[in-house]
């Protein structure tokens, strides 16, 4: 059965994007072959993705998870029904207001691989519902001071168990199991 993971790059102060949603800061850090190996190991285990749809239910450049390098099913949460979109070998299915349904569909598609959750709101909802198995973070040495928080507003305490940590050039890689 597929695991559900939150996989994100964050700043040291816990932001995954600046206040306008920009992530340009994410690419300004030196990385070593070991950093790439850690990140690639996580990417290779992903078999499906659950994220949030944009307001127009379209797939725009710059909004494609993992830059389109993963040709896996993507399930996008939306408030209005929409037919699936096929773009560049990726099928985007839209799920209306039922995060549990989206995660279950993604798990079925992922088979024995992991389902990655993208975005703070999606991640927090799934944490609150007890759907998350692991949290995988690549933390860069930057304080944004303000922005879009990955866990801000969670509103409850959750215990984690450290599975793995590593640090090489400038990133620190953290993997935790969510204690249920």
mmCIF file of the C-alpha atoms, coordinates in Angstrom:
data_MODEL
# 
_entry.id   MODEL 
# 
loop_
_atom_site.group_PDB 
_atom_site.id 
_atom_site.type_symbol 
_atom_site.label_atom_id 
_atom_site.label_alt_id 
_atom_site.label_comp_id 
_atom_site.label_asym_id 
_atom_site.label_entity_id 
_atom_site.label_seq_id 
_atom_site.pdbx_PDB_ins_code 
_atom_site.Cartn_x 
_atom_site.Cartn_y 
_atom_site.Cartn_z 
_atom_site.occupancy 
_atom_site.B_iso_or_equiv 
_atom_site.pdbx_formal_charge 
_atom_site.auth_seq_id 
_atom_site.auth_comp_id 
_atom_site.auth_asym_id 
_atom_site.auth_atom_id 
_atom_site.pdbx_PDB_model_num 
ATOM 1   C CA . UNK A 1 1   ? 0.000   0.000  0.000   1.00 0.00 ? 1   UNK A CA 1 
ATOM 2   C CA . UNK A 1 2   ? 1.267   3.443  -0.906  1.00 0.00 ? 2   UNK A CA 1 
ATOM 3   C CA . UNK A 1 3   ? 2.679   5.785  1.737   1.00 0.00 ? 3   UNK A CA 1 
ATOM 4   C CA . UNK A 1 4   ? 1.521   9.390  1.879   1.00 0.00 ? 4   UNK A CA 1 
ATOM 5   C CA . UNK A 1 5   ? 4.345   11.895 2.231   1.00 0.00 ? 5   UNK A CA 1 
ATOM 6   C CA . UNK A 1 6   ? 4.678   15.635 2.456   1.00 0.00 ? 6   UNK A CA 1 
ATOM 7   C CA . UNK A 1 7   ? 7.708   16.520 0.337   1.00 0.00 ? 7   UNK A CA 1 
ATOM 8   C CA . UNK A 1 8   ? 8.836   20.130 0.280   1.00 0.00 ? 8   UNK A CA 1 
ATOM 9   C CA . UNK A 1 9   ? 11.767  22.473 0.134   1.00 0.00 ? 9   UNK A CA 1 
ATOM 10  C CA . UNK A 1 10  ? 11.479  25.082 2.861   1.00 0.00 ? 10  UNK A CA 1 
ATOM 11  C CA . UNK A 1 11  ? 13.450  27.927 4.336   1.00 0.00 ? 11  UNK A CA 1 
ATOM 12  C CA . UNK A 1 12  ? 14.799  27.607 7.858   1.00 0.00 ? 12  UNK A CA 1 
ATOM 13  C CA . UNK A 1 13  ? 11.833  29.659 9.105   1.00 0.00 ? 13  UNK A CA 1 
ATOM 14  C CA . UNK A 1 14  ? 9.393   27.191 7.529   1.00 0.00 ? 14  UNK A CA 1 
ATOM 15  C CA . UNK A 1 15  ? 8.267   28.991 4.390   1.00 0.00 ? 15  UNK A CA 1 
ATOM 16  C CA . UNK A 1 16  ? 7.792   27.136 1.121   1.00 0.00 ? 16  UNK A CA 1 
ATOM 17  C CA . UNK A 1 17  ? 7.239   30.274 -0.973  1.00 0.00 ? 17  UNK A CA 1 
ATOM 18  C CA . UNK A 1 18  ? 7.485   34.024 -0.587  1.00 0.00 ? 18  UNK A CA 1 
ATOM 19  C CA . UNK A 1 19  ? 4.293   35.979 0.145   1.00 0.00 ? 19  UNK A CA 1 
ATOM 20  C CA . UNK A 1 20  ? 3.524   36.232 -3.604  1.00 0.00 ? 20  UNK A CA 1 
ATOM 21  C CA . UNK A 1 21  ? 4.008   32.499 -4.126  1.00 0.00 ? 21  UNK A CA 1 
ATOM 22  C CA . UNK A 1 22  ? 7.467   32.897 -5.630  1.00 0.00 ? 22  UNK A CA 1 
ATOM 23  C CA . UNK A 1 23  ? 10.056  30.160 -5.245  1.00 0.00 ? 23  UNK A CA 1 
ATOM 24  C CA . UNK A 1 24  ? 12.996  31.725 -7.096  1.00 0.00 ? 24  UNK A CA 1 
ATOM 25  C CA . UNK A 1 25  ? 14.987  31.693 -3.850  1.00 0.00 ? 25  UNK A CA 1 
ATOM 26  C CA . UNK A 1 26  ? 14.892  27.883 -3.912  1.00 0.00 ? 26  UNK A CA 1 
ATOM 27  C CA . UNK A 1 27  ? 17.442  27.594 -6.717  1.00 0.00 ? 27  UNK A CA 1 
ATOM 28  C CA . UNK A 1 28  ? 20.143  29.893 -5.336  1.00 0.00 ? 28  UNK A CA 1 
ATOM 29  C CA . UNK A 1 29  ? 21.957  27.312 -3.216  1.00 0.00 ? 29  UNK A CA 1 
ATOM 30  C CA . UNK A 1 30  ? 24.998  25.196 -3.845  1.00 0.00 ? 30  UNK A CA 1 
ATOM 31  C CA . UNK A 1 31  ? 24.285  21.480 -3.919  1.00 0.00 ? 31  UNK A CA 1 
ATOM 32  C CA . UNK A 1 32  ? 26.538  18.444 -4.031  1.00 0.00 ? 32  UNK A CA 1 
ATOM 33  C CA . UNK A 1 33  ? 26.071  15.061 -5.656  1.00 0.00 ? 33  UNK A CA 1 
ATOM 34  C CA . UNK A 1 34  ? 24.992  13.782 -2.224  1.00 0.00 ? 34  UNK A CA 1 
ATOM 35  C CA . UNK A 1 35  ? 22.246  16.451 -2.029  1.00 0.00 ? 35  UNK A CA 1 
ATOM 36  C CA . UNK A 1 36  ? 20.980  15.437 -5.462  1.00 0.00 ? 36  UNK A CA 1 
ATOM 37  C CA . UNK A 1 37  ? 21.108  11.755 -4.489  1.00 0.00 ? 37  UNK A CA 1 
ATOM 38  C CA . UNK A 1 38  ? 18.925  12.350 -1.411  1.00 0.00 ? 38  UNK A CA 1 
ATOM 39  C CA . UNK A 1 39  ? 16.363  14.367 -3.367  1.00 0.00 ? 39  UNK A CA 1 
ATOM 40  C CA . UNK A 1 40  ? 16.380  11.945 -6.316  1.00 0.00 ? 40  UNK A CA 1 
ATOM 41  C CA . UNK A 1 41  ? 15.779  9.003  -3.980  1.00 0.00 ? 41  UNK A CA 1 
ATOM 42  C CA . UNK A 1 42  ? 12.586  10.690 -2.750  1.00 0.00 ? 42  UNK A CA 1 
ATOM 43  C CA . UNK A 1 43  ? 11.506  11.628 -6.271  1.00 0.00 ? 43  UNK A CA 1 
ATOM 44  C CA . UNK A 1 44  ? 11.990  8.040  -7.470  1.00 0.00 ? 44  UNK A CA 1 
ATOM 45  C CA . UNK A 1 45  ? 9.620   6.730  -4.776  1.00 0.00 ? 45  UNK A CA 1 
ATOM 46  C CA . UNK A 1 46  ? 6.737   9.019  -5.820  1.00 0.00 ? 46  UNK A CA 1 
ATOM 47  C CA . UNK A 1 47  ? 3.974   7.336  -7.827  1.00 0.00 ? 47  UNK A CA 1 
ATOM 48  C CA . UNK A 1 48  ? 1.222   9.972  -7.651  1.00 0.00 ? 48  UNK A CA 1 
ATOM 49  C CA . UNK A 1 49  ? 0.691   13.531 -6.442  1.00 0.00 ? 49  UNK A CA 1 
ATOM 50  C CA . UNK A 1 50  ? -2.139  15.360 -4.668  1.00 0.00 ? 50  UNK A CA 1 
ATOM 51  C CA . UNK A 1 51  ? -2.115  19.146 -4.822  1.00 0.00 ? 51  UNK A CA 1 
ATOM 52  C CA . UNK A 1 52  ? -4.358  22.145 -5.214  1.00 0.00 ? 52  UNK A CA 1 
ATOM 53  C CA . UNK A 1 53  ? -5.788  23.347 -8.514  1.00 0.00 ? 53  UNK A CA 1 
ATOM 54  C CA . UNK A 1 54  ? -5.459  26.963 -9.547  1.00 0.00 ? 54  UNK A CA 1 
ATOM 55  C CA . UNK A 1 55  ? -8.588  29.127 -9.701  1.00 0.00 ? 55  UNK A CA 1 
ATOM 56  C CA . UNK A 1 56  ? -9.165  28.399 -13.405 1.00 0.00 ? 56  UNK A CA 1 
ATOM 57  C CA . UNK A 1 57  ? -8.506  24.614 -13.273 1.00 0.00 ? 57  UNK A CA 1 
ATOM 58  C CA . UNK A 1 58  ? -5.791  24.976 -15.907 1.00 0.00 ? 58  UNK A CA 1 
ATOM 59  C CA . UNK A 1 59  ? -2.250  23.655 -16.016 1.00 0.00 ? 59  UNK A CA 1 
ATOM 60  C CA . UNK A 1 60  ? 0.071   26.605 -16.593 1.00 0.00 ? 60  UNK A CA 1 
ATOM 61  C CA . UNK A 1 61  ? 3.836   26.648 -17.059 1.00 0.00 ? 61  UNK A CA 1 
ATOM 62  C CA . UNK A 1 62  ? 5.507   27.050 -13.697 1.00 0.00 ? 62  UNK A CA 1 
ATOM 63  C CA . UNK A 1 63  ? 2.625   25.223 -11.957 1.00 0.00 ? 63  UNK A CA 1 
ATOM 64  C CA . UNK A 1 64  ? 3.612   21.725 -13.031 1.00 0.00 ? 64  UNK A CA 1 
ATOM 65  C CA . UNK A 1 65  ? 4.737   19.628 -10.040 1.00 0.00 ? 65  UNK A CA 1 
ATOM 66  C CA . UNK A 1 66  ? 8.423   18.706 -10.154 1.00 0.00 ? 66  UNK A CA 1 
ATOM 67  C CA . UNK A 1 67  ? 8.746   20.688 -13.364 1.00 0.00 ? 67  UNK A CA 1 
ATOM 68  C CA . UNK A 1 68  ? 7.009   17.909 -15.293 1.00 0.00 ? 68  UNK A CA 1 
ATOM 69  C CA . UNK A 1 69  ? 9.868   15.463 -14.878 1.00 0.00 ? 69  UNK A CA 1 
ATOM 70  C CA . UNK A 1 70  ? 7.554   12.946 -13.181 1.00 0.00 ? 70  UNK A CA 1 
ATOM 71  C CA . UNK A 1 71  ? 5.101   11.400 -15.638 1.00 0.00 ? 71  UNK A CA 1 
ATOM 72  C CA . UNK A 1 72  ? 2.706   10.201 -12.949 1.00 0.00 ? 72  UNK A CA 1 
ATOM 73  C CA . UNK A 1 73  ? -0.975  10.812 -12.142 1.00 0.00 ? 73  UNK A CA 1 
ATOM 74  C CA . UNK A 1 74  ? -1.721  14.127 -10.456 1.00 0.00 ? 74  UNK A CA 1 
ATOM 75  C CA . UNK A 1 75  ? -4.906  14.730 -8.479  1.00 0.00 ? 75  UNK A CA 1 
ATOM 76  C CA . UNK A 1 76  ? -5.841  18.371 -7.980  1.00 0.00 ? 76  UNK A CA 1 
ATOM 77  C CA . UNK A 1 77  ? -8.332  19.606 -5.394  1.00 0.00 ? 77  UNK A CA 1 
ATOM 78  C CA . UNK A 1 78  ? -10.972 21.982 -6.735  1.00 0.00 ? 78  UNK A CA 1 
ATOM 79  C CA . UNK A 1 79  ? -14.372 23.396 -5.832  1.00 0.00 ? 79  UNK A CA 1 
ATOM 80  C CA . UNK A 1 80  ? -15.962 22.746 -9.231  1.00 0.00 ? 80  UNK A CA 1 
ATOM 81  C CA . UNK A 1 81  ? -16.150 19.593 -11.358 1.00 0.00 ? 81  UNK A CA 1 
ATOM 82  C CA . UNK A 1 82  ? -13.760 19.549 -14.306 1.00 0.00 ? 82  UNK A CA 1 
ATOM 83  C CA . UNK A 1 83  ? -12.812 16.935 -16.873 1.00 0.00 ? 83  UNK A CA 1 
ATOM 84  C CA . UNK A 1 84  ? -9.263  15.512 -16.587 1.00 0.00 ? 84  UNK A CA 1 
ATOM 85  C CA . UNK A 1 85  ? -6.542  17.386 -18.459 1.00 0.00 ? 85  UNK A CA 1 
ATOM 86  C CA . UNK A 1 86  ? -3.788  15.590 -20.351 1.00 0.00 ? 86  UNK A CA 1 
ATOM 87  C CA . UNK A 1 87  ? -0.621  17.655 -20.801 1.00 0.00 ? 87  UNK A CA 1 
ATOM 88  C CA . UNK A 1 88  ? 2.877   16.534 -21.749 1.00 0.00 ? 88  UNK A CA 1 
ATOM 89  C CA . UNK A 1 89  ? 2.182   12.907 -20.875 1.00 0.00 ? 89  UNK A CA 1 
ATOM 90  C CA . UNK A 1 90  ? 0.695   13.701 -17.453 1.00 0.00 ? 90  UNK A CA 1 
ATOM 91  C CA . UNK A 1 91  ? -2.961  13.206 -16.548 1.00 0.00 ? 91  UNK A CA 1 
ATOM 92  C CA . UNK A 1 92  ? -4.383  15.787 -14.158 1.00 0.00 ? 92  UNK A CA 1 
ATOM 93  C CA . UNK A 1 93  ? -7.606  14.642 -12.480 1.00 0.00 ? 93  UNK A CA 1 
ATOM 94  C CA . UNK A 1 94  ? -9.738  17.114 -10.550 1.00 0.00 ? 94  UNK A CA 1 
ATOM 95  C CA . UNK A 1 95  ? -11.353 16.069 -7.271  1.00 0.00 ? 95  UNK A CA 1 
ATOM 96  C CA . UNK A 1 96  ? -14.137 18.230 -5.860  1.00 0.00 ? 96  UNK A CA 1 
ATOM 97  C CA . UNK A 1 97  ? -13.899 19.082 -2.139  1.00 0.00 ? 97  UNK A CA 1 
ATOM 98  C CA . UNK A 1 98  ? -12.958 15.589 -0.892  1.00 0.00 ? 98  UNK A CA 1 
ATOM 99  C CA . UNK A 1 99  ? -9.310  15.355 0.120   1.00 0.00 ? 99  UNK A CA 1 
ATOM 100 C CA . UNK A 1 100 ? -9.754  11.792 1.420   1.00 0.00 ? 100 UNK A CA 1 
ATOM 101 C CA . UNK A 1 101 ? -11.094 10.722 -1.984  1.00 0.00 ? 101 UNK A CA 1 
ATOM 102 C CA . UNK A 1 102 ? -8.165  12.411 -3.734  1.00 0.00 ? 102 UNK A CA 1 
ATOM 103 C CA . UNK A 1 103 ? -5.625  10.665 -1.471  1.00 0.00 ? 103 UNK A CA 1 
ATOM 104 C CA . UNK A 1 104 ? -7.324  7.277  -1.914  1.00 0.00 ? 104 UNK A CA 1 
ATOM 105 C CA . UNK A 1 105 ? -7.386  7.676  -5.709  1.00 0.00 ? 105 UNK A CA 1 
ATOM 106 C CA . UNK A 1 106 ? -3.721  8.711  -5.681  1.00 0.00 ? 106 UNK A CA 1 
ATOM 107 C CA . UNK A 1 107 ? -2.799  5.732  -3.487  1.00 0.00 ? 107 UNK A CA 1 
ATOM 108 C CA . UNK A 1 108 ? -4.571  3.368  -5.881  1.00 0.00 ? 108 UNK A CA 1 
ATOM 109 C CA . UNK A 1 109 ? -2.668  4.924  -8.816  1.00 0.00 ? 109 UNK A CA 1 
ATOM 110 C CA . UNK A 1 110 ? 0.672   4.882  -6.993  1.00 0.00 ? 110 UNK A CA 1 
ATOM 111 C CA . UNK A 1 111 ? 0.292   1.164  -6.126  1.00 0.00 ? 111 UNK A CA 1 
ATOM 112 C CA . UNK A 1 112 ? 3.460   0.438  -4.103  1.00 0.00 ? 112 UNK A CA 1 
ATOM 113 C CA . UNK A 1 113 ? 5.034   3.884  -4.491  1.00 0.00 ? 113 UNK A CA 1 
ATOM 114 C CA . UNK A 1 114 ? 4.417   6.989  -2.393  1.00 0.00 ? 114 UNK A CA 1 
ATOM 115 C CA . UNK A 1 115 ? 1.831   9.721  -2.813  1.00 0.00 ? 115 UNK A CA 1 
ATOM 116 C CA . UNK A 1 116 ? 3.364   13.191 -2.485  1.00 0.00 ? 116 UNK A CA 1 
ATOM 117 C CA . UNK A 1 117 ? 1.273   16.030 -1.074  1.00 0.00 ? 117 UNK A CA 1 
ATOM 118 C CA . UNK A 1 118 ? 2.067   19.467 -2.436  1.00 0.00 ? 118 UNK A CA 1 
ATOM 119 C CA . UNK A 1 119 ? 1.151   22.749 -0.829  1.00 0.00 ? 119 UNK A CA 1 
ATOM 120 C CA . UNK A 1 120 ? 0.617   23.924 2.718   1.00 0.00 ? 120 UNK A CA 1 
ATOM 121 C CA . UNK A 1 121 ? -3.177  23.807 2.786   1.00 0.00 ? 121 UNK A CA 1 
ATOM 122 C CA . UNK A 1 122 ? -3.327  20.273 1.310   1.00 0.00 ? 122 UNK A CA 1 
ATOM 123 C CA . UNK A 1 123 ? -0.575  19.075 3.669   1.00 0.00 ? 123 UNK A CA 1 
ATOM 124 C CA . UNK A 1 124 ? -2.227  20.556 6.770   1.00 0.00 ? 124 UNK A CA 1 
ATOM 125 C CA . UNK A 1 125 ? -5.643  19.095 5.870   1.00 0.00 ? 125 UNK A CA 1 
ATOM 126 C CA . UNK A 1 126 ? -4.141  15.653 5.390   1.00 0.00 ? 126 UNK A CA 1 
ATOM 127 C CA . UNK A 1 127 ? -2.164  15.893 8.640   1.00 0.00 ? 127 UNK A CA 1 
ATOM 128 C CA . UNK A 1 128 ? -5.325  16.785 10.554  1.00 0.00 ? 128 UNK A CA 1 
ATOM 129 C CA . UNK A 1 129 ? -7.158  13.833 8.987   1.00 0.00 ? 129 UNK A CA 1 
ATOM 130 C CA . UNK A 1 130 ? -4.368  11.402 9.912   1.00 0.00 ? 130 UNK A CA 1 
ATOM 131 C CA . UNK A 1 131 ? -3.574  10.630 6.266   1.00 0.00 ? 131 UNK A CA 1 
ATOM 132 C CA . UNK A 1 132 ? 0.147   11.500 6.318   1.00 0.00 ? 132 UNK A CA 1 
ATOM 133 C CA . UNK A 1 133 ? 2.743   8.805  6.978   1.00 0.00 ? 133 UNK A CA 1 
ATOM 134 C CA . UNK A 1 134 ? 5.964   10.793 6.555   1.00 0.00 ? 134 UNK A CA 1 
ATOM 135 C CA . UNK A 1 135 ? 7.271   14.338 6.182   1.00 0.00 ? 135 UNK A CA 1 
ATOM 136 C CA . UNK A 1 136 ? 10.320  14.839 3.950   1.00 0.00 ? 136 UNK A CA 1 
ATOM 137 C CA . UNK A 1 137 ? 11.908  18.293 3.982   1.00 0.00 ? 137 UNK A CA 1 
ATOM 138 C CA . UNK A 1 138 ? 14.872  19.803 2.182   1.00 0.00 ? 138 UNK A CA 1 
ATOM 139 C CA . UNK A 1 139 ? 15.702  22.866 4.288   1.00 0.00 ? 139 UNK A CA 1 
ATOM 140 C CA . UNK A 1 140 ? 17.774  25.682 2.824   1.00 0.00 ? 140 UNK A CA 1 
ATOM 141 C CA . UNK A 1 141 ? 19.744  28.195 4.932   1.00 0.00 ? 141 UNK A CA 1 
ATOM 142 C CA . UNK A 1 142 ? 17.539  31.208 4.363   1.00 0.00 ? 142 UNK A CA 1 
ATOM 143 C CA . UNK A 1 143 ? 15.140  33.210 6.501   1.00 0.00 ? 143 UNK A CA 1 
ATOM 144 C CA . UNK A 1 144 ? 12.414  34.721 4.334   1.00 0.00 ? 144 UNK A CA 1 
ATOM 145 C CA . UNK A 1 145 ? 10.796  36.445 7.298   1.00 0.00 ? 145 UNK A CA 1 
ATOM 146 C CA . UNK A 1 146 ? 7.390   36.228 5.644   1.00 0.00 ? 146 UNK A CA 1 
ATOM 147 C CA . UNK A 1 147 ? 5.724   34.050 3.077   1.00 0.00 ? 147 UNK A CA 1 
ATOM 148 C CA . UNK A 1 148 ? 3.575   30.980 2.614   1.00 0.00 ? 148 UNK A CA 1 
ATOM 149 C CA . UNK A 1 149 ? 4.104   28.625 5.512   1.00 0.00 ? 149 UNK A CA 1 
ATOM 150 C CA . UNK A 1 150 ? 4.075   24.874 5.108   1.00 0.00 ? 150 UNK A CA 1 
ATOM 151 C CA . UNK A 1 151 ? 2.734   24.150 8.597   1.00 0.00 ? 151 UNK A CA 1 
ATOM 152 C CA . UNK A 1 152 ? 1.513   27.548 9.855   1.00 0.00 ? 152 UNK A CA 1 
ATOM 153 C CA . UNK A 1 153 ? -2.079  27.369 11.021  1.00 0.00 ? 153 UNK A CA 1 
ATOM 154 C CA . UNK A 1 154 ? -2.020  23.625 11.670  1.00 0.00 ? 154 UNK A CA 1 
ATOM 155 C CA . UNK A 1 155 ? -3.492  24.424 15.065  1.00 0.00 ? 155 UNK A CA 1 
ATOM 156 C CA . UNK A 1 156 ? -2.560  21.209 16.819  1.00 0.00 ? 156 UNK A CA 1 
ATOM 157 C CA . UNK A 1 157 ? 0.464   19.383 18.143  1.00 0.00 ? 157 UNK A CA 1 
ATOM 158 C CA . UNK A 1 158 ? 1.723   16.338 16.272  1.00 0.00 ? 158 UNK A CA 1 
ATOM 159 C CA . UNK A 1 159 ? 4.524   14.071 17.363  1.00 0.00 ? 159 UNK A CA 1 
ATOM 160 C CA . UNK A 1 160 ? 7.112   13.029 14.791  1.00 0.00 ? 160 UNK A CA 1 
ATOM 161 C CA . UNK A 1 161 ? 9.807   10.355 14.853  1.00 0.00 ? 161 UNK A CA 1 
ATOM 162 C CA . UNK A 1 162 ? 13.068  11.094 13.037  1.00 0.00 ? 162 UNK A CA 1 
ATOM 163 C CA . UNK A 1 163 ? 13.848  8.505  10.373  1.00 0.00 ? 163 UNK A CA 1 
ATOM 164 C CA . UNK A 1 164 ? 16.731  10.130 8.541   1.00 0.00 ? 164 UNK A CA 1 
ATOM 165 C CA . UNK A 1 165 ? 18.805  13.308 8.484   1.00 0.00 ? 165 UNK A CA 1 
ATOM 166 C CA . UNK A 1 166 ? 21.686  14.422 6.309   1.00 0.00 ? 166 UNK A CA 1 
ATOM 167 C CA . UNK A 1 167 ? 23.406  17.665 5.417   1.00 0.00 ? 167 UNK A CA 1 
ATOM 168 C CA . UNK A 1 168 ? 25.897  18.358 2.683   1.00 0.00 ? 168 UNK A CA 1 
ATOM 169 C CA . UNK A 1 169 ? 26.586  21.620 0.829   1.00 0.00 ? 169 UNK A CA 1 
ATOM 170 C CA . UNK A 1 170 ? 23.874  23.982 1.983   1.00 0.00 ? 170 UNK A CA 1 
ATOM 171 C CA . UNK A 1 171 ? 20.717  21.890 2.338   1.00 0.00 ? 171 UNK A CA 1 
ATOM 172 C CA . UNK A 1 172 ? 19.668  19.853 5.336   1.00 0.00 ? 172 UNK A CA 1 
ATOM 173 C CA . UNK A 1 173 ? 17.509  16.848 4.475   1.00 0.00 ? 173 UNK A CA 1 
ATOM 174 C CA . UNK A 1 174 ? 15.023  15.669 7.099   1.00 0.00 ? 174 UNK A CA 1 
ATOM 175 C CA . UNK A 1 175 ? 12.640  12.699 7.075   1.00 0.00 ? 175 UNK A CA 1 
ATOM 176 C CA . UNK A 1 176 ? 10.125  12.064 9.864   1.00 0.00 ? 176 UNK A CA 1 
ATOM 177 C CA . UNK A 1 177 ? 7.418   9.504  10.464  1.00 0.00 ? 177 UNK A CA 1 
ATOM 178 C CA . UNK A 1 178 ? 4.147   10.933 11.758  1.00 0.00 ? 178 UNK A CA 1 
ATOM 179 C CA . UNK A 1 179 ? 3.366   9.176  15.049  1.00 0.00 ? 179 UNK A CA 1 
ATOM 180 C CA . UNK A 1 180 ? -0.291  8.139  14.996  1.00 0.00 ? 180 UNK A CA 1 
# 
